[in-house]
Amino acid sequence: ISQDLKERALWLSERGYIPKEVAHLLGVSQKSIRRWQDTFDMHGTVIPPRNPLQGRPSAVSTELREDLVSLSRESPELFLEEIQEWIAVAHEAAISRSHLWQILEDCAISYKKLRREAAERDEELRNQWKAAYQLHANFVRGDRWSMVAALGVEGYSAVRVVPGSVDGDEFFDFIVADLPTMNPFPGDRSVIVMDNCAIHKSSALKEVVEGMSTSSCYIQNIFIYNTSL
């Protein structure tokens, strides 16, 4: 509470206003008014003398703190060094970075995250786009498709896209259609490698592949069929 407000409260009291009325007019408590009166009667001023056991008074005034809050709102991109320079020029005060950061924290001013904005970005156009673009919609599951392919070192040798998921019958048809493109072992494109998916281990599929090959083997749950046509 400023010295001016305290003196104004005592001035009103001297002119016949009761403490309750003064407290209501100035927005202070009656207890504070009595304390200010006691201080004035004892020291001749509403400001009590500084306790000699306390440290030196802060170099940061209330006015400086208020200006810091206004500055942070108007120019949130400023760095601490720039704020230090502004304080030195505007308030003729030297404040360290650590002290300045503590003051900003006390004023509930936190770190600002820098972000880069494109120079050509037009905020008006962006707002128009946001207004016209549908940001929310009811979730509706669309059509699902699956792809099964034979991939070799030279690229894809066969590809099939089917609606829904690939079951055992669909995969069997795909392998039977792809087998004629294979070559005799041990030539190029003579080995079919499949993982241990359930639809890869059907007995019918194994019979068809082995019926068109000279040997077969299993390596770490991966079927490797050698084809020899």
BELMO-V308846 format. One line per field, one symbol per residue. phi: phi as a letter, one per 20 degrees, with the letter a starting at -180 (. if undefined). psi: psi as a letter, one per 30 degrees, with the letter a starting at -180 (. if undefined). burial: I if it has 16 or more other C-alpha atoms within 10 Angstrom, else O. A space follows every 10 residues. Layout:
BEGIN
phi->???
psi->???
burial->???
END
This chain:
BEGIN
phi->.fffffffff ffffenffgf fffffemcef ffffffffff fedmbfefff ffeefffffe efffffffff ffffcfefeg fffgffffef clcdcfffff ffffffemdd fdefbedffe fdffffffff feeeecbffc fefdccccbd ddfdpfdabc dcfmdedfff fffffffegf eedffdffld cddceefgfe dfffffffff fdcdbbbccl mdecdedcd
psi->kleeeeeeee eeefgfklee eeeeefhlle eeeeeeeeee eefglfjllk kfflallkfj leeeeeeeee eeeeiffkle eeeeeeeeee fhkjkleeee eeeeefghja kkkkkkkkeg kjeeeeeeee efkjfklkkk kakklkkklj kafgakfkkk kkkbljaeee eeeeeeffef fllkkhakhg kkkkahkeff gkeeeeeeef fglflllkjh gkkjkkkj.
burial->OOOOOIIOII OOIOOOOOIO OIIOOOOIOI OOIOOIIOII OOOOIIOOOO OOOOOOOOOO OOOOOOOIOO OIOOOOOOOO OOIIOOIOOO OOOOIOOOOI IOIIOOOOIO OOOOOOOOOO OOOOOOOOOO OOOOOOOOOO OOOOOOOIOI OOOOOOOIOO OOOOOIOOOO IIOIIOOOIO OIIIIOOOII IIOOOOOOII OOOOIOOOII OIIOOOOOOO OOIIIIIIO
END
